[in-house]
Amino acid sequence: MRGVSGTLVGIAWDIWRAERGGPEGIARRQQARLAELVGFARSASPYYRHLYRDVPDDVADVRQLPPVGKRELMENFDDWVTDPHITLAKLKSELLSDLTQLGRSYRGQYLVVTTSGTTGEPAVLVHDRTSWVVVNLVVRIRERRTLVRRAEVRTFLRRGLRAAALVAGGGHFAGVVLTESARRRAPAIARRVRVFSVLRPLPELVAELNAFNPTILYGYPSAMTQLAAEQQAGRLRIRPVLAISSGENLSAAGRADIEASLGCRVTDRYLSSEVPALTSRCRLGSFHVNADWYILEPVDANYQPVPAGVTSHTVLVTHLVNRVQPIIRYDLGDRVTFAASPCLCGSPFPAVKIEGRAGDLVSFAAPDGRAVTVLPLALGTVIEETPGVRRFQAIRTGPRTLRLRLETEDGADREHVQTAVEERLGSFFADQGTATIDVEHSDEPPRADRSGKFRQVWSA
């Protein structure tokens, strides 16, 4: 099977066979699926029909196609999607504005998530059923021996499976939507899987986790690092078997700290809301691109390819499955390095190293002078979810000061948006137990650093 149609068994069989077909078989699948995707996008998406007006009819190489960015796609959202019943206005009014709809299929067939990503530009992403079938099967088949080990399975059978998602709550973010979607499928899952929002004050989060006593943690490594400190202090008392980090870089020191404090194995995954099953980890710990379903292109600042062994300026991704919202040569914003030689595990899929989002913790002063640690993604979520904010950067300049660079939506009253952000931050910091934090608004717009990386929250 080369395209994306077919039965559940047919797709699973093709995923299995691709592992044994070698690089040539993977390349054949990739090229056939790319041709099918481009033909469909041209016929069903007004945006791509216009974008590809000068592109040859037969596309043999993905580099024949122009790259696209998050901002331009979102500005043309209604022409980008291929289902004429979907509009950005309808999604916002019928789904995204209602948190009781978390995890529910839109129009009975689409899963919708929101994200800001490493570029700081917010996005609304729509996935069709087939793309999620592929995601679930790729993960189950290609990580069947690496995600959970046999000894861990035996421990889960003895102690029970209770999974805690450490993600930002309060919005239709991917981690929340996927967790709530699973909870909606069966009461048994709902009892064993829960979202624990990292936006909550730390003492409340610790108390909730102590009561739930999870055996699996998954989510932001910065949140796990913060919990590791609480475990060392004796306030957190949980015994997880496995911790799966995603959404930020996991450093070697961070991994060691979490493992030592929480007493569990830590693994990490590289994925994104746009391409949820982009890579799989092998038994040696390398990330391998699932190149039969996704295309990953490391490029320089001019979108020219960089060779294996060289770290890219950014990376372009193509989702070969999703038809409702085609993602073709999409600037993901991460820096990656393809391995110059095959992985010793023997996988036919290319191995890659990633420099994704950095998740350093930031600290502010409490009224008594002690330090209160705040998760950067929690702080960032409070800002980016303020109506009228398009992009932002928040720089901690002192224990009681925060500088903001804001880019507002077209037509938004900047002073009103700034006031709203200050009010939301005031409530957030109060909940976290800090002293009053002075918010300074910079005249500078959000911008990438010298390396081309866009950071949202950091300490100066």
LODOZA-388986 format. One record per residue (C-alpha): residue number from 1; residue in three letters; x, y, z. Coordinates in nm, 3 decimals. Example, Ala and Ser with C-alpha at 12.3 -4.5 7.8 and 13.67 -1.06 7.14 Angstrom:
<bazas>
1 ala 1.230 -0.450 0.780 .
2 ser 1.367 -0.106 0.714 .
</bazas>
This chain:
<bazas>
1 met 0.000 0.000 0.000 .
2 arg 0.152 0.333 -0.103 .
3 gly -0.123 0.587 -0.045 .
4 val -0.303 0.665 0.277 .
5 ser -0.625 0.481 0.204 .
6 gly -0.683 0.130 0.330 .
7 thr -0.804 -0.064 0.630 .
8 leu -0.659 -0.054 0.978 .
9 val -0.495 -0.390 0.915 .
10 gly -0.364 -0.273 0.578 .
11 ile -0.199 0.037 0.725 .
12 ala -0.049 -0.164 1.013 .
13 trp 0.086 -0.422 0.766 .
14 asp 0.244 -0.150 0.554 .
15 ile 0.411 0.008 0.859 .
16 trp 0.550 -0.334 0.951 .
17 arg 0.672 -0.408 0.598 .
18 ala 0.842 -0.069 0.559 .
19 glu 1.087 -0.160 0.836 .
20 arg 1.199 -0.459 0.631 .
21 gly 1.201 -0.297 0.289 .
22 gly 1.519 -0.097 0.340 .
23 pro 1.586 0.265 0.241 .
24 glu 1.477 0.198 -0.119 .
25 gly 1.134 0.077 -0.011 .
26 ile 1.093 0.374 0.221 .
27 ala 1.191 0.614 -0.060 .
28 arg 0.934 0.456 -0.296 .
29 arg 0.658 0.497 -0.039 .
30 gln 0.762 0.854 0.032 .
31 gln 0.767 0.958 -0.333 .
32 ala 0.432 0.794 -0.412 .
33 arg 0.265 0.953 -0.110 .
34 leu 0.414 1.292 -0.187 .
35 ala 0.278 1.284 -0.544 .
36 glu -0.065 1.186 -0.414 .
37 leu -0.059 1.457 -0.146 .
38 val 0.045 1.734 -0.385 .
39 gly -0.223 1.634 -0.636 .
40 phe -0.487 1.636 -0.365 .
41 ala -0.370 1.970 -0.220 .
42 arg -0.386 2.131 -0.563 .
43 ser -0.740 2.012 -0.622 .
44 ala -0.890 2.064 -0.275 .
45 ser -0.701 2.355 -0.114 .
46 pro -0.740 2.700 -0.276 .
47 tyr -0.427 2.813 -0.095 .
48 tyr -0.207 2.539 -0.244 .
49 arg -0.375 2.568 -0.583 .
50 his -0.256 2.928 -0.598 .
51 leu 0.084 2.857 -0.440 .
52 tyr 0.161 2.577 -0.687 .
53 arg 0.040 2.754 -0.998 .
54 asp 0.393 2.755 -1.144 .
55 val 0.497 2.414 -1.011 .
56 pro 0.527 2.129 -1.268 .
57 asp 0.237 1.885 -1.283 .
58 asp 0.457 1.589 -1.189 .
59 val 0.650 1.654 -0.868 .
60 ala 0.934 1.406 -0.829 .
61 asp 1.126 1.593 -0.558 .
62 val 0.984 1.776 -0.259 .
63 arg 1.241 2.053 -0.320 .
64 gln 1.045 2.155 -0.630 .
65 leu 0.783 2.297 -0.391 .
66 pro 0.806 2.632 -0.210 .
67 pro 0.839 2.627 0.170 .
68 val 0.557 2.764 0.386 .
69 gly 0.544 2.926 0.729 .
70 lys 0.299 2.922 1.015 .
71 arg 0.201 3.287 0.983 .
72 glu 0.111 3.278 0.614 .
73 leu -0.083 2.956 0.656 .
74 met -0.283 3.093 0.948 .
75 glu -0.353 3.414 0.756 .
76 asn -0.501 3.195 0.479 .
77 phe -0.656 2.936 0.709 .
78 asp -0.996 2.905 0.538 .
79 asp -0.828 2.853 0.199 .
80 trp -0.566 2.621 0.347 .
81 val -0.809 2.359 0.482 .
82 thr -0.975 2.126 0.231 .
83 asp -1.310 2.078 0.403 .
84 pro -1.527 2.380 0.306 .
85 his -1.733 2.333 0.624 .
86 ile -1.431 2.427 0.835 .
87 thr -1.345 2.792 0.895 .
88 leu -1.126 2.949 1.160 .
89 ala -1.419 3.153 1.290 .
90 lys -1.634 2.840 1.328 .
91 leu -1.358 2.650 1.503 .
92 lys -1.310 2.931 1.752 .
93 ser -1.681 2.975 1.824 .
94 glu -1.790 2.610 1.815 .
95 leu -1.490 2.436 1.973 .
96 leu -1.187 2.632 2.083 .
97 ser -1.373 2.879 2.303 .
98 asp -1.537 2.596 2.500 .
99 leu -1.311 2.395 2.733 .
100 thr -1.587 2.141 2.791 .
101 gln -1.521 2.028 2.433 .
102 leu -1.160 1.925 2.505 .
103 gly -1.081 1.599 2.331 .
104 arg -1.409 1.584 2.139 .
105 ser -1.401 1.526 1.763 .
106 tyr -1.499 1.826 1.555 .
107 arg -1.781 1.746 1.312 .
108 gly -1.743 1.386 1.428 .
109 gln -1.420 1.327 1.235 .
110 tyr -1.144 1.580 1.315 .
111 leu -0.913 1.632 1.611 .
112 val -0.822 1.999 1.662 .
113 val -0.531 2.133 1.867 .
114 thr -0.372 2.472 1.918 .
115 thr -0.005 2.548 1.959 .
116 ser 0.246 2.828 1.947 .
117 gly 0.557 2.625 1.867 .
118 thr 0.918 2.740 1.867 .
119 thr 0.856 3.028 1.628 .
120 gly 0.614 3.195 1.869 .
121 glu 0.343 3.215 1.604 .
122 pro 0.013 3.057 1.723 .
123 ala -0.151 2.791 1.507 .
124 val -0.473 2.593 1.491 .
125 leu -0.416 2.241 1.358 .
126 val -0.678 2.002 1.228 .
127 his -0.606 1.629 1.190 .
128 asp -0.826 1.380 1.007 .
129 arg -0.899 1.022 1.115 .
130 thr -0.649 0.854 0.887 .
131 ser -0.362 1.065 1.014 .
132 trp -0.442 0.961 1.373 .
133 val -0.471 0.596 1.273 .
134 val -0.119 0.621 1.130 .
135 val 0.008 0.803 1.443 .
136 asn -0.126 0.537 1.680 .
137 leu -0.006 0.244 1.470 .
138 val 0.340 0.388 1.403 .
139 val 0.397 0.443 1.776 .
140 arg 0.269 0.099 1.873 .
141 ile 0.462 -0.090 1.606 .
142 arg 0.792 0.097 1.590 .
143 glu 0.830 0.161 1.963 .
144 arg 0.691 -0.172 2.075 .
145 arg 1.023 -0.272 2.237 .
146 thr 1.160 0.067 2.339 .
147 leu 0.884 0.287 2.485 .
148 val 0.794 0.047 2.769 .
149 arg 1.021 -0.237 2.876 .
150 arg 0.907 -0.583 2.982 .
151 ala 1.005 -0.535 3.344 .
152 glu 0.805 -0.211 3.350 .
153 val 0.500 -0.388 3.209 .
154 arg 0.519 -0.639 3.495 .
155 thr 0.540 -0.353 3.744 .
156 phe 0.237 -0.184 3.589 .
157 leu 0.042 -0.510 3.616 .
158 arg 0.132 -0.530 3.985 .
159 arg 0.089 -0.165 4.084 .
160 gly -0.164 -0.046 3.828 .
161 leu -0.139 0.195 3.536 .
162 arg -0.202 0.559 3.631 .
163 ala -0.073 0.821 3.387 .
164 ala -0.029 1.189 3.472 .
165 ala 0.004 1.439 3.187 .
166 leu 0.219 1.733 3.298 .
167 val 0.112 1.991 3.042 .
168 ala -0.033 2.341 3.022 .
169 gly -0.406 2.333 3.090 .
170 gly -0.668 2.589 3.005 .
171 gly -0.661 2.548 2.628 .
172 his -0.686 2.304 2.340 .
173 phe -0.317 2.222 2.351 .
174 ala -0.203 1.893 2.202 .
175 gly -0.114 1.719 2.528 .
176 val -0.448 1.812 2.686 .
177 val -0.655 1.724 2.379 .
178 leu -0.491 1.383 2.335 .
179 thr -0.533 1.299 2.702 .
180 glu -0.896 1.409 2.714 .
181 ser -0.968 1.229 2.387 .
182 ala -0.843 0.906 2.545 .
183 arg -1.048 0.972 2.860 .
184 arg -1.363 1.016 2.654 .
185 arg -1.324 0.673 2.496 .
186 ala -1.385 0.470 2.812 .
187 pro -1.454 0.522 3.184 .
188 ala -1.165 0.287 3.269 .
189 ile -0.922 0.511 3.085 .
190 ala -1.072 0.823 3.245 .
191 arg -0.995 0.681 3.590 .
192 arg -0.635 0.601 3.502 .
193 val -0.529 0.901 3.292 .
194 arg -0.546 1.265 3.403 .
195 val -0.417 1.608 3.307 .
196 phe -0.222 1.790 3.577 .
197 ser -0.184 2.146 3.459 .
198 val 0.159 2.298 3.516 .
199 leu -0.018 2.634 3.538 .
200 arg -0.145 2.538 3.884 .
201 pro 0.040 2.667 4.192 .
202 leu 0.312 2.418 4.278 .
203 pro 0.174 2.318 4.623 .
204 glu -0.163 2.232 4.466 .
205 leu 0.004 2.035 4.187 .
206 val 0.211 1.840 4.438 .
207 ala -0.096 1.761 4.653 .
208 glu -0.292 1.639 4.351 .
209 leu -0.009 1.416 4.234 .
210 asn 0.036 1.269 4.582 .
211 ala -0.333 1.176 4.586 .
212 phe -0.325 1.025 4.235 .
213 asn 0.010 0.846 4.284 .
214 pro 0.091 0.810 3.912 .
215 thr 0.301 0.525 3.777 .
216 ile 0.367 0.711 3.448 .
217 leu 0.452 1.078 3.400 .
218 tyr 0.452 1.237 3.058 .
219 gly 0.494 1.597 2.950 .
220 tyr 0.739 1.882 2.990 .
221 pro 1.082 1.790 3.131 .
222 ser 1.103 2.130 3.303 .
223 ala 0.793 2.031 3.502 .
224 met 0.953 1.697 3.592 .
225 thr 1.269 1.878 3.703 .
226 gln 1.061 2.099 3.929 .
227 leu 0.884 1.794 4.072 .
228 ala 1.217 1.621 4.126 .
229 ala 1.315 1.904 4.360 .
230 glu 0.983 1.867 4.545 .
231 gln 1.046 1.492 4.580 .
232 gln 1.392 1.560 4.724 .
233 ala 1.241 1.805 4.971 .
234 gly 0.993 1.541 5.085 .
235 arg 0.682 1.732 4.980 .
236 leu 0.616 1.512 4.675 .
237 arg 0.580 1.142 4.754 .
238 ile 0.521 0.947 4.432 .
239 arg 0.685 0.635 4.285 .
240 pro 0.655 0.649 3.906 .
241 val 0.786 0.362 3.697 .
242 leu 0.844 0.562 3.380 .
243 ala 0.869 0.930 3.281 .
244 ile 0.826 1.029 2.915 .
245 ser 0.932 1.383 2.834 .
246 ser 0.837 1.587 2.528 .
247 gly 0.783 1.947 2.424 .
248 glu 1.126 2.069 2.535 .
249 asn 1.488 1.956 2.523 .
250 leu 1.584 1.704 2.790 .
251 ser 1.946 1.753 2.892 .
252 ala 2.165 1.471 3.021 .
253 ala 2.186 1.646 3.359 .
254 gly 1.809 1.689 3.369 .
255 arg 1.753 1.323 3.290 .
256 ala 1.994 1.215 3.563 .
257 asp 1.832 1.448 3.818 .
258 ile 1.480 1.324 3.742 .
259 glu 1.584 0.958 3.748 .
260 ala 1.771 0.996 4.076 .
261 ser 1.496 1.192 4.251 .
262 leu 1.189 1.009 4.123 .
263 gly 1.351 0.666 4.102 .
264 cys 1.227 0.584 3.753 .
265 arg 1.356 0.550 3.399 .
266 val 1.328 0.865 3.188 .
267 thr 1.288 0.863 2.812 .
268 asp 1.203 1.140 2.569 .
269 arg 1.022 1.182 2.240 .
270 tyr 1.059 1.425 1.952 .
271 leu 0.728 1.517 1.798 .
272 ser 0.513 1.820 1.737 .
273 ser 0.146 1.908 1.713 .
274 glu 0.188 1.938 1.335 .
275 val 0.356 1.598 1.288 .
276 pro 0.269 1.385 1.594 .
277 ala 0.460 1.065 1.502 .
278 leu 0.758 1.227 1.333 .
279 thr 1.020 1.006 1.498 .
280 ser 1.058 0.681 1.689 .
281 arg 1.336 0.588 1.931 .
282 cys 1.547 0.279 1.875 .
283 arg 1.697 0.045 2.136 .
284 leu 2.018 0.252 2.132 .
285 gly 1.831 0.575 2.211 .
286 ser 1.855 0.740 1.869 .
287 phe 1.563 0.923 1.709 .
288 his 1.470 0.783 1.368 .
289 val 1.250 0.978 1.127 .
290 asn 0.940 0.782 1.018 .
291 ala 1.026 0.878 0.663 .
292 asp 0.755 0.664 0.503 .
293 trp 0.492 0.899 0.651 .
294 tyr 0.681 1.225 0.709 .
295 ile 0.957 1.412 0.525 .
296 leu 1.210 1.602 0.736 .
297 glu 1.444 1.844 0.557 .
298 pro 1.731 2.016 0.741 .
299 val 1.795 2.350 0.570 .
300 asp 1.998 2.668 0.608 .
301 ala 1.864 3.022 0.650 .
302 asn 1.787 3.036 0.275 .
303 tyr 1.598 2.705 0.283 .
304 gln 1.882 2.526 0.103 .
305 pro 1.957 2.169 0.215 .
306 val 2.243 2.106 0.457 .
307 pro 2.441 1.780 0.449 .
308 ala 2.434 1.507 0.711 .
309 gly 2.651 1.590 1.009 .
310 val 2.578 1.964 0.983 .
311 thr 2.328 2.132 1.217 .
312 ser 2.049 2.305 1.029 .
313 his 1.924 2.661 1.071 .
314 thr 1.569 2.526 1.071 .
315 val 1.383 2.222 0.943 .
316 leu 1.098 2.172 0.695 .
317 val 0.841 1.898 0.751 .
318 thr 0.587 1.739 0.518 .
319 his 0.299 1.537 0.660 .
320 leu 0.222 1.273 0.395 .
321 val -0.105 1.158 0.554 .
322 asn -0.324 1.444 0.672 .
323 arg -0.562 1.559 0.399 .
324 val -0.789 1.806 0.579 .
325 gln -0.502 2.050 0.640 .
326 pro -0.205 1.963 0.415 .
327 ile 0.134 2.040 0.569 .
328 ile 0.394 2.052 0.292 .
329 arg 0.747 2.189 0.345 .
330 tyr 0.639 2.362 0.665 .
331 asp 0.901 2.555 0.864 .
332 leu 0.895 2.385 1.204 .
333 gly 1.161 2.610 1.356 .
334 asp 1.380 2.346 1.520 .
335 arg 1.749 2.287 1.452 .
336 val 1.839 1.928 1.366 .
337 thr 2.141 1.726 1.259 .
338 phe 2.108 1.412 1.048 .
339 ala 2.353 1.134 1.133 .
340 ala 2.637 1.101 0.884 .
341 ser 2.637 0.720 0.911 .
342 pro 2.369 0.453 0.968 .
343 cys 2.265 0.387 1.327 .
344 leu 2.418 0.071 1.475 .
345 cys 2.068 -0.049 1.564 .
346 gly 2.022 -0.147 1.198 .
347 ser 1.712 0.065 1.135 .
348 pro 1.659 0.168 0.771 .
349 phe 1.512 0.499 0.887 .
350 pro 1.744 0.803 0.909 .
351 ala 1.870 0.899 1.255 .
352 val 1.855 1.262 1.368 .
353 lys 1.961 1.475 1.665 .
354 ile 1.737 1.763 1.769 .
355 glu 1.779 2.104 1.924 .
356 gly 1.418 2.186 2.008 .
357 arg 1.267 2.422 2.262 .
358 ala 1.480 2.499 2.565 .
359 gly 1.299 2.472 2.897 .
360 asp 1.518 2.638 3.156 .
361 leu 1.338 2.720 3.478 .
362 val 1.311 3.084 3.585 .
363 ser 1.291 3.208 3.944 .
364 phe 1.127 3.509 4.106 .
365 ala 1.132 3.637 4.462 .
366 ala 0.867 3.549 4.719 .
367 pro 0.760 3.810 4.979 .
368 asp 1.000 3.653 5.232 .
369 gly 1.289 3.664 4.985 .
370 arg 1.305 3.294 4.897 .
371 ala 1.305 3.190 4.532 .
372 val 0.988 3.069 4.358 .
373 thr 1.057 2.861 4.048 .
374 val 0.824 2.911 3.752 .
375 leu 0.795 2.692 3.444 .
376 pro 0.866 2.890 3.125 .
377 leu 0.587 2.714 2.937 .
378 ala 0.341 2.796 3.213 .
379 leu 0.441 3.161 3.213 .
380 gly 0.433 3.170 2.833 .
381 thr 0.089 3.015 2.814 .
382 val -0.057 3.286 3.039 .
383 ile 0.077 3.551 2.801 .
384 glu 0.000 3.391 2.465 .
385 glu -0.357 3.304 2.564 .
386 thr -0.435 3.670 2.629 .
387 pro -0.672 3.794 2.356 .
388 gly -0.489 4.013 2.107 .
389 val -0.141 3.862 2.155 .
390 arg 0.014 3.727 1.837 .
391 arg 0.372 3.670 1.950 .
392 phe 0.570 3.751 2.262 .
393 gln 0.898 3.719 2.446 .
394 ala 0.930 3.740 2.824 .
395 ile 1.272 3.810 2.975 .
396 arg 1.332 3.783 3.349 .
397 thr 1.559 4.079 3.424 .
398 gly 1.562 4.042 3.801 .
399 pro 1.396 3.856 4.090 .
400 arg 1.104 4.102 4.082 .
401 thr 1.107 4.224 3.720 .
402 leu 0.994 4.092 3.383 .
403 arg 1.040 4.259 3.046 .
404 leu 0.787 4.186 2.771 .
405 arg 0.816 4.217 2.395 .
406 leu 0.466 4.194 2.250 .
407 glu 0.339 4.169 1.896 .
408 thr -0.037 4.220 1.884 .
409 glu -0.297 4.097 1.638 .
410 asp -0.397 4.324 1.354 .
411 gly -0.664 4.564 1.474 .
412 ala -0.598 4.501 1.845 .
413 asp -0.561 4.796 2.082 .
414 arg -0.201 4.760 2.203 .
415 glu -0.252 4.942 2.533 .
416 his -0.558 4.731 2.609 .
417 val -0.365 4.410 2.532 .
418 gln -0.074 4.520 2.751 .
419 thr -0.310 4.591 3.041 .
420 ala -0.480 4.253 2.998 .
421 val -0.144 4.074 2.997 .
422 glu -0.037 4.257 3.314 .
423 glu -0.361 4.156 3.490 .
424 arg -0.327 3.791 3.388 .
425 leu 0.038 3.783 3.493 .
426 gly -0.050 3.944 3.824 .
427 ser -0.299 3.667 3.900 .
428 phe -0.055 3.400 3.783 .
429 phe 0.232 3.524 3.998 .
430 ala 0.002 3.562 4.298 .
431 asp -0.109 3.200 4.259 .
432 gln 0.256 3.092 4.237 .
433 gly 0.332 3.271 4.564 .
434 thr 0.575 3.535 4.437 .
435 ala 0.609 3.894 4.545 .
436 thr 0.464 4.161 4.317 .
437 ile 0.646 4.136 3.985 .
438 asp 0.698 4.458 3.790 .
439 val 0.617 4.412 3.421 .
440 glu 0.805 4.638 3.182 .
441 his 0.685 4.667 2.821 .
442 ser 0.966 4.694 2.569 .
443 asp 0.940 4.887 2.243 .
444 glu 1.138 4.607 2.076 .
445 pro 0.938 4.349 1.882 .
446 pro 0.989 3.976 1.944 .
447 arg 1.291 3.851 1.750 .
448 ala 1.515 3.550 1.702 .
449 asp 1.859 3.542 1.864 .
450 arg 2.188 3.538 1.675 .
451 ser 2.161 3.164 1.613 .
452 gly 1.820 3.211 1.452 .
453 lys 1.644 3.046 1.746 .
454 phe 1.324 3.207 1.874 .
455 arg 1.310 3.186 2.252 .
456 gln 0.993 3.287 2.435 .
457 val 1.090 3.287 2.804 .
458 trp 1.437 3.317 2.956 .
459 ser 1.648 3.493 3.218 .
460 ala 1.874 3.776 3.112 .
</bazas>
